[in-house]
Amino acid sequence: MTRSPVVSRGVSVVVPVRGRVAATERMLASLRMAAERCPEPVEILLVDDSTPEDAARHREHCARHGAHYVRGPRHVGAKRNLGVRHASHDLLLFIDSDCRASPGLLRRYVTAIRAADDTDGLAGPTVVEESPTAVFRIMRRSHLLHGDLERPASGGRLEWATTSNLLLRRAAFDVVGGFVEESLTVVAGEDVDLGIRLTRQGFTLRAEPGAEVVHDRLSAESVRSVWRRLYGYGRSEQWLTTVHPDRRAPRCNPVVALTAVTAAALVAAPATRARSTALIPVTAALALGLRARAHLSGGGPRAAADALARAALECAFDIGAAVAALQLRRPALLFTGFRPTPTGGPRA
């Protein structure tokens, strides 16, 4: 699809996708329902780089739900930029393919931003669908997994927001040049980077707590899916410290600490008759215990067990951060992390 759009009032919804055929059709159906309640014109652009078989099904679903199909590149930032280049309206809504829009999402966004001349973007909370699995119960309170998605529920100004549920004025998006199209990973981190660049140039992002999107539970109900997400988050955090070095801060990565202790203990093992290796489980237990303690708020033995399990799964984030530091060939990043808010704390 190739168009030379004339920008008009309305909402262009841009959705990047690869695979996820069933989830994407649910998302398209939810957007169609939300569009019917929106007081302004709405268009939906699905930007896809799936296999030929999945792409054919996406095309069918786009035709069924009145969406435009765009064949796109691999990187998610490049996908979103391509969608914007095909968009014809002055408001841009970014939503992920494994999410579902609430029926009043578009109406609420349009009403709010048209009434706020001092606001350049709005973000609503993304709530992960409930799952009966033990992994979901354990990770439900994980700030690493859910904190960024749910932050807009508290209201107020934001420095950035996840692109699972973000509305921007196209004029602001164009000024900063859109999303980065090259990063350490094909997804994750590009939304943080965009928000930082927007707010640094004086644009204002605000939370819209009632503009809710529901995230598919598949990303948070198994060890594999949780590990994959957190590992990716850890890698993207280290990339962010390279493009925004002023946000780099000292951080003790427990995986790095355990690796260092293990190496030292093994080297010293012959001289200590292996007694030094006792430091390895002690260090591992200490690292897990400290992280689990941060999660505890009473609740008895089960709560303590859940906190330990959560701490163990969250090590995926630390491993991702360590791997990224090595991939970037910046070993100093093994001892730093990304500071989520500017020095002085978040703006009110």
N, C-alpha and C positions, 0 to 999 in steps of 0.2 A: 504494500500500500504506500503510495507517495502522494502527499498533498502539500499545498502551500497555503496554510491556514490564515484566515482573517480573524484576529482575536475579537471576540464578542463576549458579552456578559453571560456567565454560565459556569458550569463545573466540568472540567475534564478529569476523569479518574484514570490514573495510570497504574497498571498492575504488571509487574515483572513475573515471569513464571518459567519454570523448567520442570516438566513432568507434572505431578500432583493433579492429574486429570479430574478425579472425582471431587477433590476439595475445591478446585478452581471453578467447577460448575456450580457448586453450592455458593461460592463467593459471587459469581456472576448473577445468580438468581436473587441473592440478597441485595445486590446493587440495583438490579432492575426494580425491585420493590421500593427501595429507598428513592430511586429516581422518580417514581410515580408520585411521590409526596413532596418532591422538591419544587419550590416556586420558580426556579429558573431552569433553562435547558441543561441537560446532562448528556455527556458522551463518555463511553467506557472504552479504553484502549488497552488491550492485552498484548504485551510484548514478550515473545516466546522464543526460546531456542531449544525446544524439546526434540526428541527423536522424531523421525517422520511419522511413525505410528501415532505417537501422542499428539504431535502437531495437528494431524488430521482430525483428531477428536476435539482438540481445542477450537479448531476452525468451525466445526459443527456446533459446538456449544456457544461460540460467539454469535453465529448466525441465529441460533435459537433465542438468545437473550438480548439481541440488538447491540452487541459490542463489536468494535473494530479489531480485527486481528492484524498484528504487525510482527513480522519475522525479525528477530533481534539478535544481538551479540550475546556472549556468555556473561560478561561482568554485569552485575545487577545495577550499578550506577550508570553504565552505558545504556542499559535497557531503559531505565527511567528517563534519561536524557533524550533518547530516541522517541519515547512516547510523548514527551513534551513537545518535541519538534513537530509531531503530527497533531498535536492538540489545537483546538480552535477557540477555547474559552479562557477567560482571565483568572479563573480560580483553578488551582491544581490540587487534587486529592490523591495522595499516595497511600496505597493499601496493599497488603501482601496477599498472595494467592491462597494461603492457608488460613485466611480470616473471613469473617462474615460481618457485613455492615448491619447495624441495627436499623429498623424501618425508618426511624426519624433522623438518621445520621445526616443526610445531605440537607434536609430542611433546617436542622438546628445549626449546622455550620454556615449555611448561606445567610440565615437570619442574623446570626451573631457577627459575622465579619462585615456585612453590609452596614451594620449599625456602629461599627468601631473603626473610625478612620485612622486611629493611632495604632492599629494592629495589622501586622503583615502576615501573620500565620496563626493557626489554631491547631491544637493537638488534643485528642481525647484519649481516654484510657483504653488499653487493649487487655481484655480479661481472658485468661486461658480457660477454655471449657473444662468443666469438672470431669474427673476420671476416677473410677473405683479402684485403680491400682495402688499398691503400696508405695511405689515409686512416686506417684503424683502426690500422695498424702505427705510423704517425707519431704518432697521438694517444694511443697506449696508455700512454705515460708522462706524460701531461698531468695534473698535479695538479688543475688547474682543472676538468677534465672528470671524472676518476675518484676524486680524493682523498676527497671526502666520502662517496661510496658505499662505499669500501673501508676507511675508518677503523676500523670495529668489529672488523676482522680482527686488530687489534693488542691487543685486550682492554682491561681497565681501566674506569675511570669515564668517562662522557661528559657533556658539557654539553647536547648535542643530537644528533640523528641524523636521517637522511633518512627520509621516510615511505614510501620504497620497501620498508622492512623494519623496522618499529618496533612493539613490543608495549608496551602501557601498562595499568596498572591503571585501571579506569574511575573509581575514586574520585579518583585524582590528576587525571585528565583533567577531571572535573567541577569540581574546586576552582578550576582556572585558567580555566575557561570555554571550553575547547576551542580550536579554530583561529580565527584572524581570518577574517572573511568579506568584507573589503574591503582591497585593496592595489593597488599600481601595476600589477601583472600578475595574471592569473587563476590563475597557477600559479608556484611557486618562491618560496622565502623563508618561507612559512608554517610549514614544519617547523622552521627555525632559530628563529623567533620563539617557537613553542610550547615548544621545549626550553629556551630561555633563561628563559621565564616559569616553567616547572616547577622548574628547578634553583634559581632565585632564591627560590622559596617553600619550599625545603628538600627537595624530592623528589629521589630518587636514580635516575639512569639508568646502566646498566652495559652493556658490550659482551658479547655472546654469540657468540664467533668461529665456533662450529660451526653457527649458525643461518643458513644461506646462502640467498640468493635470487639467481636468474640474471636479468639484465636483457637484454631483446631487443637485438640488435646493431644494429638499424636506426637507433638514435639516435646511433651513433658510427662509421658506416662510409662516410659521404659528406660532402663539403664542406658541402652544404646543411644536413644534420642536425646536424653539429658546430657550424656557425655559429649555427644557430637556438638550440641549447641554451646556448652560451656567451653569446650576446647576451642571452638571458633571464636567465641568472645575473648578468650585469653589472647589468641593470636592477633585479633583486630585491635585490642588495647595497645599492644606494643607498637603496631603500625601507627596508631594515633599519636604516640609519644614522639615519633619521628617527624610527623607533619606539624605537630603542635608541641615543640620542645619545651615551651614555657609551662606546659601542663604536666611535665615529667616530675615525679616526686620519688624520694627513696622508699623502697618497699622490700620487706623481707619475704621472699617467695619461699614457702615451706618446702616445696619440691626441690628447689635449688639447695636449700639448707640441708635437706636430707641426703641429697646426692653428694654434697661436699663432705658431710660427716661419714657417709658410707665409704667414700674413697679413702679418706684419712684413716678410718678404722681398719680397712683391709690392708693398707700399706703398713700400718703399725702391728698388724696381727702376728707376724712371726716374732717380733720382739716382745710382745705382751702375752704370748701363748694363747692368742685368739681372744683374750679378755677384752680387748678394745672393741670387738664386734658387738659387745653388749650395748654399745652406744647407739647402734642402728635402730633396734626396736624402741629404745627409750626415746630417741629423737622423733621417730614416727608417731609414737603415742602422744608425746608432748605437742607436736604440731596438730594432730587431730583433736586433742583435748582443748587446746586454746581456741581453735576455730569452732568446735562444738559448743564451748562455753558461751561464745557470742550469740548462739542461737537459743540458749536455754532461757526459759522464763517460767520455771516451775512445771508441774505436770507429772512428776513421778518417773518411774523407771522407763516407761514406754517413751515418754518425751525425751529422756536422756538418750535412749537407743536411737530414736529418730534423728536427734541432733548429731550423733556420731556418724550415722549413715549419710546424712546431708553433708557433713564435713568431708567425708570420704569422696562423695561424688563431686563436690566442688573442687577437688584437687585437679579435675580435668581442666579447669580454668588456669590453674597454676602451671600445669604441664604445657598448655597451649602458649602461655606467655613465655615460658622458657624456650620452647621450640622456636617461637618467632624471633626471639633475641638472637639465636644462633643462625636462623635463616637470613636475617637481616645483617649478619656479620657484625653485630654490635654487642659484644659480651657484657658491656657495662649495663645493658638493659636487663640483665639477669637480676639486678639489684634495684630496679626502679619499676614504677607503675604509672598509670595514667590518673591524674587527679581529676575527679569528676566535676568539680566546680572550681571557678577561678579563685585565686588567693583572696581571702576576705569573705568567702562563702557565697551562696546563691543570692541573686538579686531578688528583692521583694516584688 
